[in-house]
Amino acid sequence: MDENPVDEVSVGSVDAQQLLQIATSSDNATKSRQQLETSISTNSANNEQEEGVTSNRSKSDYTSLGLAFKIIEETKQFYKNYAHDLGFSMRDMGTVKRSTKCQPTKTTRYARYCCSKEGYKTTNKSNPKNKGSIDVKAYPRVVPDTRVGCPAIIKFRYDIKKDEWLLDKWITKHNHDLLPPKFKHVLRSNKGISEMHAMVAKVHADRGVSLRQSYELFTTTSGARLNVPFTPHDLKNYITGTR
């Protein structure tokens, strides 16, 4: 089963291997910056054309894959990929343990995942802006309403005889709008800086390459901005946190 629904695309003269070569080159920082600027300039037009054009699978494409998995981690990755392609963020609802006559010890039998907008949030308690003063009025914390009772959910059942995780329940309907392709890279459940990106970004930062140039290079080698699983702000926070 294909666990990565979005194909990796190499654009122009820069590929994933050259990305690391540019970052770890023994040349000085000036030459590295020149290489980055040249690569970004050469491929900027291609990036604009690729935005929003990355191959996306539909619900029917996923249901035709054969929903049987050997390990529980594959079920989560499956729904995460599905959620990313359709434009919503998923949440892990945890597992359910059960015992049987043949197997009295409780083992994990069900795995459940849902849309991040499933359910409703309870009202947060009021918090004073200044706890040290009794004269300060307590103001409620303003939190965006991120849960709207979305019914989308998927459940997998472990079949002991087949030693496989099988689809048990799948509700695909959402009660809210899904994100368009150009915003999919900001979905929370799919955001994250990989070890490869982290290593390159650190080398760039040490050599004086700006975060903007690093991010643009990641965009170039991925084929489009929506293929980069983090935002420029995420990259900035990561670099700042490692210093």
C-alpha positions in Angstrom: 0.0 0.0 0.0 1.2 3.5 -0.9 1.7 5.3 2.4 2.6 8.6 0.7 -0.2 9.9 -1.5 1.7 13.0 -2.5 4.5 12.1 -4.9 7.8 13.8 -4.3 8.7 16.1 -7.2 12.1 17.3 -8.3 11.9 20.7 -10.1 14.6 22.2 -12.3 18.3 21.5 -11.5 17.9 21.0 -7.8 16.9 17.7 -6.2 16.9 16.4 -2.7 20.5 15.1 -2.8 21.8 18.5 -4.1 19.9 20.2 -1.3 22.1 18.6 1.2 25.2 19.0 -0.9 24.6 22.8 -1.1 24.2 23.0 2.6 27.2 20.9 3.5 29.5 22.2 0.8 33.0 23.2 2.0 32.8 26.5 0.1 32.2 29.7 2.0 28.8 31.1 3.0 28.9 33.6 0.2 29.0 30.9 -2.5 26.3 28.9 -0.7 24.0 32.0 -0.8 24.8 32.5 -4.5 23.8 28.9 -5.2 20.6 29.3 -3.3 19.7 32.5 -5.0 20.4 31.0 -8.5 18.3 27.9 -7.8 15.4 29.9 -6.4 15.4 32.4 -9.3 15.7 29.6 -11.9 12.7 27.6 -10.6 10.3 30.3 -9.2 8.2 30.2 -12.4 7.9 26.4 -12.2 6.8 26.6 -8.5 4.0 29.0 -9.3 2.7 26.6 -12.0 2.9 23.7 -9.6 1.0 25.4 -6.7 -2.2 23.5 -6.2 -1.5 21.0 -9.0 0.0 18.3 -6.9 -1.8 14.9 -7.4 -4.6 14.4 -4.8 -6.5 11.3 -4.2 -10.2 11.2 -3.7 -12.3 9.2 -1.3 -12.9 6.5 -3.9 -9.2 6.2 -4.6 -8.6 5.4 -0.9 -11.4 2.9 -0.6 -10.2 1.0 -3.6 -6.7 0.4 -2.0 -7.8 -2.5 0.1 -8.1 -1.5 3.7 -6.1 -4.1 5.5 -3.0 -3.3 7.5 -0.4 -5.4 9.3 0.5 -3.0 12.1 -1.6 -0.3 13.9 0.8 2.5 12.9 -0.2 2.0 9.3 -3.8 2.7 10.1 -2.9 6.1 11.5 -0.6 7.0 8.6 -3.4 5.9 6.2 -6.0 8.3 7.7 -3.4 11.1 8.1 -2.6 10.8 4.3 -6.3 10.7 3.5 -7.0 13.8 5.7 -4.2 15.7 4.1 -5.4 15.0 0.6 -9.0 16.0 1.4 -8.0 19.1 3.4 -8.6 18.5 7.1 -6.6 17.8 10.2 -7.1 14.4 11.9 -6.9 13.5 15.6 -6.1 10.2 17.3 -9.0 9.1 19.6 -7.0 6.3 21.2 -7.4 2.6 21.2 -9.9 0.2 22.8 -8.7 -3.0 24.6 -10.8 -6.1 24.8 -10.4 -9.7 26.0 -11.9 -12.9 24.7 -12.4 -16.5 25.9 -9.4 -17.7 24.0 -7.4 -14.7 25.0 -8.3 -13.5 28.5 -5.6 -10.9 28.6 -6.8 -7.6 27.3 -5.2 -6.6 24.0 -5.7 -3.6 21.7 -8.6 -4.5 19.4 -9.8 -1.1 18.0 -8.0 2.0 16.7 -10.1 5.2 16.2 -9.3 8.4 14.4 -11.4 11.4 13.7 -11.5 14.9 12.2 -9.9 17.5 14.5 -13.2 19.4 14.6 -15.0 16.4 16.1 -16.9 17.1 19.4 -17.2 20.3 21.3 -14.8 22.1 23.7 -15.9 22.8 27.2 -16.0 26.5 28.2 -12.7 27.6 29.6 -12.7 29.0 33.1 -12.1 32.8 33.6 -8.5 33.7 34.3 -7.5 37.1 35.8 -4.9 39.0 33.9 -3.1 39.7 37.1 -3.5 37.1 39.8 -1.5 39.2 42.3 -4.2 41.9 42.6 -7.7 41.3 44.0 -8.8 44.5 42.3 -8.2 43.2 38.8 -11.3 41.9 37.0 -11.1 38.3 35.8 -11.3 38.1 32.0 -12.3 34.9 30.2 -9.6 33.5 27.9 -10.6 34.0 24.3 -10.0 30.7 22.4 -11.0 30.1 18.8 -13.9 27.8 18.3 -12.1 24.8 16.7 -14.6 22.1 17.4 -17.9 22.1 15.6 -19.1 18.5 16.2 -17.8 17.1 12.9 -19.1 13.5 12.5 -16.1 12.3 10.4 -14.5 9.3 12.0 -12.8 6.0 11.0 -12.4 2.9 13.1 -10.2 -0.2 12.5 -10.7 -3.6 14.1 -7.9 -6.1 14.7 -8.7 -9.5 13.3 -6.9 -12.2 15.4 -7.3 -15.0 12.8 -6.0 -12.9 9.9 -3.5 -11.0 12.1 -4.6 -7.8 10.3 -6.2 -4.4 11.0 -9.4 -4.2 9.0 -11.8 -1.3 8.4 -14.7 -1.4 10.8 -16.4 1.9 10.4 -15.9 5.0 8.2 -17.9 8.2 8.2 -16.6 10.5 5.5 -19.1 13.4 5.9 -17.9 16.7 7.3 -20.1 19.6 8.6 -17.5 22.3 7.8 -15.5 23.5 4.8 -12.3 21.7 3.9 -9.1 23.5 3.1 -8.2 24.1 -0.6 -5.0 22.6 -1.9 -2.9 25.8 -1.5 -3.5 25.7 2.3 -3.0 22.0 3.0 0.6 22.5 4.1 -0.6 24.3 7.3 -2.8 21.3 8.5 -1.7 20.7 12.1 -1.7 16.9 11.9 0.7 16.9 9.0 3.0 19.7 10.0 6.5 18.8 11.1 10.1 19.5 10.2 11.9 16.3 9.1 15.4 15.4 10.1 16.6 16.2 6.6 15.0 19.7 6.6 16.3 20.3 10.2 19.9 19.4 9.3 19.9 21.6 6.2 18.3 24.5 8.0 20.9 24.4 10.8 23.8 24.4 8.3 22.2 27.3 6.4 21.7 29.3 9.6 25.4 28.7 10.7 26.6 30.0 7.3 24.4 33.1 7.3 21.8 31.9 4.8 18.5 33.6 5.6 15.4 31.6 6.6 13.6 32.9 3.6 16.2 31.5 1.3 16.2 28.1 3.1 12.4 27.9 2.9 12.3 28.8 -0.8 14.8 26.1 -1.5 12.7 23.5 0.3 9.8 24.7 -1.8 11.8 24.3 -5.0 12.9 20.8 -4.3 9.4 19.7 -3.2 7.8 21.0 -6.3 5.3 23.3 -4.6 4.8 25.2 -1.4 2.0 22.9 -0.4 4.4 20.0 -0.4 6.5 21.5 2.4 5.0 20.2 5.7 5.8 23.4 7.7 5.5 27.1 7.4 8.3 29.8 7.4 7.1 30.6 10.9 7.6 27.0 12.0 11.1 27.0 10.6 11.9 30.2 12.4 10.7 28.8 15.7 12.7 25.7 15.2 16.0 27.5 14.4 15.4 29.9 17.3 14.8 27.0 19.7 18.0 25.2 18.7 20.2 28.2 19.5 
